[in-house]
Amino acid sequence: MIRHPNRRDILRTAAKFAVTGSFGAGYAALAHAQQPNRPGAAPFAKINAVLRMATDAGELPGVVALAATGKGIVYEGVFGKRRFDARAAMTRDTVFRIASMVKPITTVAALQLVEQGKLSLDAPVPEIDPALAAPQVFDGFDAAGAPRLRPPKRPITLRHLLTHTSGFTYRLWDARAQQYLNSIGRIPAADRKKAPRSVLMFDPGEHWQYGPSIDWAGRIVASISGQPLDAYFREHILDPLGMKDTAFVISPEQRAREASSHRRKPDGSLVPQPPEPIPTGHSFAGGAGIYSSGPDYLTFIRMLMHGGSLGGARILRPETVALMGQNQIGAVDVHPLKTSGPAASNDVDFFPGIGLKWGFGHMINTQAGPDGRSAGSLTWGGLLNTYYWIDPVKRVAAVFMTQVLPFADVRALRVYRQYERGIYEAVNAG
């Protein structure tokens, strides 16, 4: 029989693990009446040492890292500061800007509507905007240097949007998209306003390129559901899962717990950045712009690891979650991203030499990774170097939160990989 702890037990254990720099897993063990490996003992001590060393050395300002298996939370580590030049320590409930890590949430929202028969994966998407109703494909330049546009060979579908095979791309990782935007300036002034800003860089379904497709999916969710995207998230995903620190607009109390962003200088040092402007609008994108915490996002990916439900809340059907983790792009491959804006992102190649595919909402590595995760694991990240992975074979889900630019920061990724390696060593030892 498991003895349920009293308040004194919880406070005593929390204080004990606070000394180690990683009290979360011990606290979770009590709060959930589970008995995971103690975070202060080997092999979790190795993870603590890696994260503490990275923050003490100034490689990262602060880190919140959490991991779970199918049995529950096994590790929570909290190290460093929310802001490099301030005294406020990082805490378990620190709020982060997670940027593109909203994309899987938007994907779940869209798939809920598919389950309800309100959307189809393979029918043409609802014509909520000319960019979707009558898209144009960029087809190079004419002799005068003006862009050539043509209709696509096939309509855009929700499947295309959810897998980044629609043809919409981010200029940050697509030089051709930037060339198109620059070329609009060469169009005669009378025609310039008629030139579409959102065009396809290729025909839907023929290539993969990371881009704003999930923003369009979010607009479709709002249109079909009749709810603003934030309200839809809150009612159908966030509140049922108890994700109270995940939102497009955060409260003053949450903002007081927010970690600052930092920029990596050429010499490797970090410079804290000014606070971002407080959002004032009521229109939110499905591909970026959301805040969350480590515990909140771990809850979300644990729900997916458990087949669409957690804590009694059913978010998606198991068969729908299974689709999210399967190759949805066929023979098309996911390729490394070549940056055109090094201040915002480095080149992105998370698995050199390993074939990659895309499911619904996640990148999939087709071979086992070098640091422990299985073939068929799911992952992505946010611009400020927040990351997650879900390993459906070994039943491991983990998040890693910091706030550093540029994306795919070499030092952040090195620590992230060491953290991953440590988690698998601990799980295997357990």
C-alpha positions in Angstrom: 0.0 0.0 0.0 1.3 3.5 -0.9 1.4 5.8 2.1 -0.1 9.2 1.1 2.2 12.0 2.4 1.1 14.8 4.7 2.0 18.4 4.3 5.1 18.0 6.6 6.4 15.2 4.4 6.0 17.3 1.3 7.7 20.4 2.8 10.6 18.3 4.2 11.2 16.5 0.9 11.0 19.8 -1.1 13.6 21.4 1.1 15.8 18.4 0.8 15.8 18.4 -3.0 16.0 22.2 -3.2 19.6 21.7 -1.8 20.5 19.4 -4.8 19.2 22.0 -7.3 16.5 19.6 -8.5 13.6 19.1 -6.2 10.9 18.7 -8.8 11.0 14.9 -9.2 11.0 14.3 -5.5 8.1 16.6 -5.0 6.3 15.0 -7.9 6.9 11.6 -6.3 5.0 12.8 -3.2 2.3 14.8 -5.0 1.4 11.9 -7.2 2.1 9.1 -4.7 4.6 7.6 -7.0 8.1 6.4 -6.3 10.4 7.4 -9.2 14.2 7.4 -9.0 15.4 10.1 -6.6 16.8 13.1 -8.5 19.6 13.6 -6.0 21.0 10.1 -6.5 22.9 8.6 -9.4 22.3 8.5 -12.3 20.1 11.7 -11.9 23.0 13.4 -10.2 24.8 13.3 -13.5 22.0 15.3 -15.1 22.1 17.7 -12.2 25.8 18.2 -12.7 25.4 18.9 -16.4 22.7 21.5 -16.0 24.3 23.1 -13.0 27.7 23.4 -14.8 26.1 24.9 -17.9 24.3 27.6 -15.9 27.2 28.3 -13.5 29.6 28.7 -16.5 27.2 31.1 -18.2 26.6 28.9 -21.2 22.9 29.1 -20.5 21.1 31.7 -18.3 18.8 29.1 -16.7 17.1 25.8 -17.5 14.0 24.0 -16.5 14.1 20.3 -17.6 11.5 17.7 -17.0 11.0 14.1 -18.1 8.4 11.3 -17.6 8.0 7.7 -18.5 4.7 5.8 -18.9 4.7 5.4 -15.1 4.9 9.2 -14.3 7.4 12.0 -13.8 10.9 10.8 -13.2 13.0 14.0 -13.3 12.6 17.7 -12.8 15.6 20.0 -12.8 15.7 23.7 -12.2 18.9 25.6 -12.5 20.3 29.1 -13.1 18.4 32.4 -13.4 15.5 33.8 -15.2 17.6 36.7 -16.4 21.4 36.5 -16.6 22.1 39.9 -15.0 19.5 39.7 -12.2 19.0 37.8 -9.0 15.7 36.1 -9.7 16.4 32.3 -9.7 14.8 30.0 -12.2 11.8 28.2 -10.7 9.7 25.2 -11.6 6.8 27.4 -12.6 8.9 29.9 -14.7 7.0 31.0 -17.8 8.7 30.7 -21.2 8.0 31.9 -24.7 7.8 28.6 -26.5 7.2 30.0 -30.0 6.7 27.1 -32.5 6.1 24.6 -29.7 2.5 25.8 -30.1 2.3 24.0 -33.4 1.5 20.6 -31.9 -1.2 22.2 -29.8 -2.8 23.7 -33.0 -2.4 20.4 -34.7 -4.3 18.7 -31.9 -7.0 21.3 -32.2 -7.4 20.7 -35.9 -7.4 17.0 -35.5 -10.2 17.3 -32.9 -12.3 18.9 -35.6 -11.4 16.2 -38.0 -12.6 13.6 -35.5 -15.9 15.5 -35.3 -16.3 15.5 -39.1 -16.0 19.3 -39.3 -12.7 19.2 -41.2 -11.2 16.7 -43.7 -7.5 15.9 -44.0 -7.6 15.5 -47.7 -10.4 17.8 -49.0 -9.4 21.3 -50.2 -9.1 23.6 -47.1 -11.9 26.0 -46.3 -11.6 29.2 -48.4 -11.2 31.6 -45.5 -8.6 33.7 -47.3 -7.5 34.3 -50.9 -4.1 32.8 -50.1 -6.0 29.5 -49.5 -8.9 29.9 -52.0 -6.8 31.0 -55.0 -3.1 30.4 -54.1 -0.3 31.3 -56.4 3.0 29.4 -56.9 6.2 31.4 -57.3 7.8 30.2 -60.5 10.9 32.3 -60.9 11.4 35.7 -62.6 10.7 37.0 -66.0 13.3 38.9 -68.2 12.5 42.1 -66.4 13.1 40.6 -63.0 9.5 40.5 -62.0 8.1 37.4 -60.3 6.2 34.9 -62.3 3.2 33.3 -60.6 0.9 30.5 -61.6 -1.9 28.4 -60.1 -0.9 25.3 -58.2 -1.3 21.8 -59.7 -3.6 20.8 -56.9 -5.6 22.4 -54.0 -4.1 22.8 -50.5 -5.4 20.3 -48.0 -5.2 20.3 -44.2 -2.8 17.4 -44.5 -0.5 19.7 -46.5 -0.8 22.4 -43.8 -0.1 20.0 -40.9 3.0 18.5 -42.5 4.6 21.7 -44.0 4.1 20.4 -47.5 1.7 23.1 -48.5 4.3 25.4 -50.2 4.1 28.2 -47.6 7.6 28.8 -46.2 9.4 30.9 -43.7 11.8 33.4 -45.2 14.2 32.8 -42.3 15.0 29.4 -43.8 14.1 29.9 -47.5 16.1 32.3 -49.5 13.7 32.0 -52.5 10.9 33.3 -50.3 12.9 36.3 -49.4 13.9 36.9 -53.1 10.2 36.9 -54.0 9.4 39.5 -51.3 12.3 41.7 -52.5 11.1 41.4 -56.1 7.7 42.9 -55.4 9.6 46.2 -55.2 10.5 45.9 -58.8 6.9 45.6 -59.9 5.3 48.8 -61.3 3.8 50.8 -58.5 0.3 50.5 -60.0 0.5 46.7 -59.7 2.5 46.4 -56.5 -0.5 46.4 -54.2 -2.1 43.5 -56.2 0.9 41.3 -55.7 0.2 38.6 -53.1 2.4 38.5 -50.0 1.7 34.9 -49.2 2.6 32.7 -52.1 3.6 29.0 -52.4 7.3 28.2 -53.1 6.3 24.8 -54.6 3.2 22.8 -55.5 1.4 21.3 -52.5 2.5 17.9 -51.6 5.7 17.9 -53.7 8.3 19.1 -51.1 8.8 19.7 -47.4 9.8 23.2 -46.1 9.2 24.5 -42.7 6.8 27.5 -42.7 3.6 29.2 -41.5 1.3 26.5 -42.6 0.2 25.9 -39.0 -0.8 29.6 -38.7 -3.3 28.9 -41.5 -4.4 25.8 -39.7 -5.0 27.9 -36.6 -7.1 30.3 -38.6 -9.1 27.4 -40.0 -9.7 26.1 -36.4 -11.0 29.5 -35.3 -13.2 29.9 -38.4 -14.8 26.4 -38.3 -15.2 26.3 -34.5 -16.6 29.8 -34.2 -14.2 30.6 -31.4 -11.0 32.7 -31.2 -8.1 30.3 -31.2 -7.1 31.1 -27.6 -10.6 30.4 -26.4 -10.7 27.2 -28.4 -7.4 26.0 -26.9 -8.6 26.9 -23.4 -11.9 25.1 -23.6 -10.9 22.0 -25.5 -7.2 21.4 -24.6 -5.7 23.6 -21.9 -8.3 23.6 -19.1 -9.1 19.9 -19.4 -5.4 19.2 -18.9 -4.9 21.8 -16.2 -2.4 23.8 -18.2 -3.0 27.1 -16.5 0.3 28.7 -17.5 -0.1 28.2 -21.2 -1.6 31.2 -23.0 -1.1 33.7 -25.8 -1.6 36.6 -23.3 -0.3 36.1 -19.7 -1.4 37.8 -16.5 0.8 40.3 -14.6 1.5 37.5 -12.1 2.6 35.1 -14.8 4.7 37.9 -16.4 6.5 38.3 -13.1 7.5 34.6 -13.4 8.7 35.0 -17.0 12.2 34.2 -18.1 14.0 36.8 -20.2 15.3 36.1 -23.6 19.1 36.3 -24.2 21.2 36.7 -27.3 24.4 34.9 -27.9 27.3 37.2 -28.9 30.1 36.0 -31.2 32.4 35.5 -28.2 29.8 33.1 -26.7 28.6 35.4 -23.9 24.9 36.1 -23.3 23.2 39.5 -23.4 19.7 39.8 -21.8 17.2 41.3 -24.1 14.4 43.8 -23.3 11.0 42.4 -22.4 8.8 41.7 -25.5 5.8 44.0 -26.0 2.7 42.9 -24.3 0.2 41.6 -26.9 -2.7 44.0 -27.4 -4.7 42.3 -30.2 -7.2 39.5 -30.2 -6.0 37.6 -33.2 -3.6 34.8 -32.4 -1.4 32.6 -34.7 -1.4 28.8 -34.6 2.3 28.7 -35.3 3.9 30.9 -32.7 3.4 33.5 -30.0 2.4 31.4 -27.0 3.7 31.1 -23.5 4.0 28.0 -21.4 5.9 26.4 -18.5 7.9 23.3 -18.3 5.3 21.4 -16.2 2.5 22.5 -18.5 4.2 21.4 -21.7 5.2 18.1 -20.1 1.6 17.5 -19.3 0.7 18.1 -23.0 3.3 15.7 -24.4 2.5 13.1 -21.7 -1.1 13.2 -22.9 0.1 12.4 -26.4 2.4 9.6 -25.1 -0.6 8.1 -23.3 -2.7 8.0 -26.5 -4.6 11.2 -26.2 -5.7 11.2 -22.6 -4.2 12.1 -19.2 -5.7 12.5 -15.7 -9.1 11.5 -16.9 -9.2 14.0 -19.7 -9.7 12.6 -23.2 -8.3 15.1 -25.8 -7.9 12.9 -28.9 -8.7 9.3 -29.8 -5.8 6.9 -29.6 -6.0 6.2 -33.4 -5.7 9.9 -34.1 -2.6 10.3 -31.8 -1.1 7.3 -33.7 -1.5 9.2 -36.9 0.5 12.1 -35.5 3.5 9.9 -35.0 3.4 8.2 -38.4 5.1 9.4 -41.6 2.5 11.6 -43.3 4.7 12.9 -46.2 5.4 9.6 -48.0 8.6 9.7 -50.1 9.2 13.4 -49.4 12.1 13.9 -47.0 12.6 16.5 -44.2 15.9 18.3 -44.9 18.2 20.5 -42.8 17.2 24.2 -42.7 19.7 26.7 -44.1 19.4 30.0 -42.3 19.1 33.3 -44.1 19.0 35.2 -40.8 21.9 34.1 -38.5 20.9 36.5 -35.8 17.6 34.6 -35.4 18.7 31.0 -36.2 21.7 28.9 -37.0 21.4 26.2 -39.6 19.2 23.5 -38.3 20.2 19.8 -38.5 19.2 18.0 -35.3 20.1 14.5 -36.6 23.0 14.6 -39.1 23.1 11.6 -41.3 19.7 10.3 -40.1 16.6 10.2 -42.4 13.8 12.4 -41.2 10.0 12.5 -41.8 7.1 14.6 -40.6 3.9 13.4 -38.9 1.1 15.6 -37.8 2.8 18.2 -35.6 6.2 16.6 -35.1 9.5 15.7 -36.8 10.2 12.0 -36.8 13.7 10.4 -36.8 13.6 7.2 -38.9 16.7 5.7 -37.1 17.7 5.6 -33.5 19.3 8.8 -32.3 22.9 9.0 -30.9 21.8 10.0 -27.4 19.2 7.4 -26.6 15.9 8.1 -28.3 14.4 5.4 -30.4 13.6 5.4 -34.1 10.2 6.8 -34.6 10.5 9.4 -31.9 8.8 12.7 -32.2 10.3 16.2 -31.6 10.4 19.8 -32.4 11.3 23.1 -30.6 10.8 26.8 -30.3 12.9 29.7 -31.6 14.3 30.6 -28.2 15.8 27.0 -27.8 12.9 25.3 -26.0 12.7 21.6 -27.0 10.7 18.5 -26.4 10.7 14.9 -27.5 8.4 11.9 -27.2 9.8 8.4 -27.5 6.8 6.1 -28.0 9.0 2.9 -28.0 10.8 3.5 -24.7 7.9 5.5 -23.3 9.9 8.6 -22.5 8.6 12.2 -22.9 10.8 15.2 -22.0 11.1 19.0 -22.2 14.0 21.3 -22.0 13.4 25.0 -21.5 15.8 28.0 -21.8 15.6 31.4 -23.5 18.5 32.0 -25.9 18.8 33.2 -29.5 19.7 32.2 -32.1 17.7 29.0 -32.6 19.7 25.8 -32.7 22.3 27.5 -30.5 25.3 25.2 -30.4 25.8 25.4 -26.6 22.1 24.9 -25.9 21.9 21.9 -28.1 25.0 20.4 -26.5 23.5 20.6 -23.1 20.1 19.4 -24.4 21.8 16.3 -25.8 23.7 15.6 -22.6 20.4 15.9 -20.8 18.8 13.4 -23.2 21.7 11.0 -22.7 21.4 11.3 -19.0 17.6 10.7 -19.0 18.0 7.4 -21.0 20.9 6.3 -18.7 18.6 6.9 -15.7 15.6 5.2 -17.2 17.7 2.2 -18.3 19.3 1.9 -14.9 15.8 2.0 -13.3 
